[in-house]
C-alpha cells in the first residue's frame, strides 16, 4: 500500500533532502548529506530518473479529452483499465466539467498518434467523444513539489490526518 509523505513523519531534514535533489538531481550522496546536515549513510534514499521525451524521439505531446456514454462505475472502470495498459498515455485524470477524462499522450509523430487513436482509443467501448489538442510548446514543466508550502500533518487519535 502506498503511503503519503506525511504518513512517514515527513520532517525538516526530509524537506532539505528533497529540495536539494529537486534543485540539483546529480548531487553525490556526500554532497546531499552535507546539504541536509547528515552523515552520508543517513542520506541513502531511492532515486527516480526522469527522461527527456524529445531525446527518445517522443516529441509530440497531445492532450486528449474523452467523454463517455455514461458515467456509471462499470463504464469508468472499463475505460481506466483500457488506458492503464497504454504506454503512450503518461497521465490520465478523471475530470469535472465538459469531459470525463483528460489524457496526456506522447508520441513520436502525428502518424504515431493517429495509430494510437485509431487502433486503441477509438476501440474502447463506451466512448462518446474524443477531442485532441496538440501542444505547440512546453512553457513550463516541473516535477518539483512545493515542499516549503506543504503543511505538516499528524495523525489524530482516530488515525485521520490533521494539519498542524
C-alpha positions in Angstrom: 0.0 0.0 0.0 1.3 3.4 -1.0 1.6 6.0 1.8 1.7 9.7 1.5 4.9 11.5 2.7 3.2 12.9 5.8 2.4 9.3 6.8 6.1 8.8 7.1 6.6 11.7 9.6 8.0 14.0 6.9 10.2 16.4 8.8 12.6 19.3 8.0 15.5 17.0 7.2 13.3 15.2 4.6 12.4 18.6 3.2 16.1 19.6 2.9 17.0 16.4 1.2 14.1 16.5 -1.3 14.6 20.2 -2.0 18.3 19.7 -2.7 17.6 16.8 -5.0 14.9 18.8 -6.9 17.3 21.7 -7.4 20.3 19.5 -8.4 19.4 15.9 -9.1 23.1 15.0 -9.8 24.3 15.6 -6.3 26.5 12.9 -4.9 25.5 11.2 -1.7 28.2 13.1 0.1 27.0 16.5 -1.3 23.5 15.6 -0.4 24.5 14.7 3.2 26.3 18.0 3.6 23.2 19.9 2.3 20.9 18.1 4.7 23.3 18.2 7.7 23.5 14.4 8.0 26.1 11.6 7.6 26.4 10.1 4.1 25.0 6.8 5.4 21.8 8.5 6.6 21.2 10.0 3.2 20.9 6.8 1.2 17.5 7.0 -0.4 15.7 5.8 -3.5 16.1 7.9 -6.7 13.9 8.5 -9.7 15.1 9.0 -13.2 13.3 11.4 -15.5 13.9 11.1 -19.2 13.5 13.8 -21.8 10.8 12.6 -24.3 12.4 14.5 -27.2 15.7 12.7 -26.6 13.8 9.4 -27.0 12.1 10.6 -30.2 8.8 11.3 -28.5 8.4 15.0 -29.4 4.7 15.2 -29.9 2.5 15.9 -26.8 -1.2 15.7 -27.1 -3.9 16.4 -24.5 -6.9 14.3 -25.2 -10.4 15.0 -23.7 -12.6 11.9 -23.6 -16.3 11.8 -22.8 -18.1 8.5 -22.1 -21.6 7.5 -23.0 -22.4 7.1 -19.3 -20.5 7.7 -16.0 -21.5 4.5 -14.2 -18.9 2.7 -12.2 -18.5 -0.1 -14.7 -18.1 2.3 -17.6 -15.4 4.2 -15.7 -13.6 1.0 -14.7 -13.7 -0.3 -18.3 -12.1 3.0 -19.6 -9.5 3.2 -16.9 -8.5 -0.5 -17.4 -8.0 0.2 -21.2 -5.9 3.3 -20.5 -3.7 1.8 -17.9 -2.3 -0.6 -20.5 -1.2 2.1 -22.9 2.4 3.2 -22.5 1.9 6.4 -24.6 -0.6 7.7 -22.0 1.6 9.3 -19.4 -1.2 10.8 -17.3 -5.0 10.2 -17.0 -7.3 12.3 -14.9 -11.0 11.8 -14.1 -12.4 15.3 -14.6 -15.3 17.6 -13.7 -16.7 19.8 -16.5 -17.2 19.1 -20.2 -15.2 15.9 -20.4 -14.9 12.8 -18.3 -11.2 12.2 -18.7 -8.1 14.2 -19.7 -5.1 12.3 -21.0 -1.6 13.4 -21.7 -0.2 11.4 -24.5 3.3 11.4 -26.0 4.2 10.1 -29.5 7.0 10.2 -32.0 4.9 12.0 -34.6 1.4 12.6 -35.9 1.3 9.2 -37.6 2.0 7.5 -34.2 -0.7 9.5 -32.5 -3.1 8.5 -35.3 -2.3 4.8 -34.8 -2.9 5.2 -31.1 -6.2 6.9 -31.7 -7.5 4.6 -34.4 -6.1 1.3 -33.2 -6.6 1.7 -29.4 -8.6 4.7 -28.1 -11.5 4.6 -30.6 -11.8 0.8 -29.9 -12.6 1.4 -26.2 -16.3 0.6 -25.7 -18.4 3.4 -24.2 -16.6 6.5 -25.6 -19.0 9.1 -27.0 -16.4 11.8 -28.0 -12.7 12.4 -28.3 -11.1 15.8 -28.6 -7.4 16.3 -29.1 -5.2 19.4 -28.6 -1.6 19.3 -29.7 0.9 21.1 -27.6 2.9 23.6 -29.7 5.4 24.5 -27.0 6.1 23.4 -23.4 6.2 26.6 -21.4 6.8 25.1 -18.0 7.4 21.5 -16.8 8.4 20.7 -13.3 8.3 17.7 -11.1 9.4 19.7 -8.1 6.7 19.8 -5.4 6.2 22.9 -3.3 7.7 21.3 -0.2 8.1 24.5 1.8 4.3 25.2 1.3 3.1 21.8 2.3 1.6 21.9 5.8 2.9 19.2 8.2 0.3 16.7 9.0 -0.1 14.5 12.0 -2.5 11.7 12.8 -5.1 12.2 15.5 -6.4 9.6 17.8 -8.7 8.1 15.1 -5.8 7.9 12.6 -7.2 10.8 10.5 -4.7 13.3 9.2 -4.9 16.8 10.5 -2.9 20.0 9.8 -0.6 21.3 12.5 
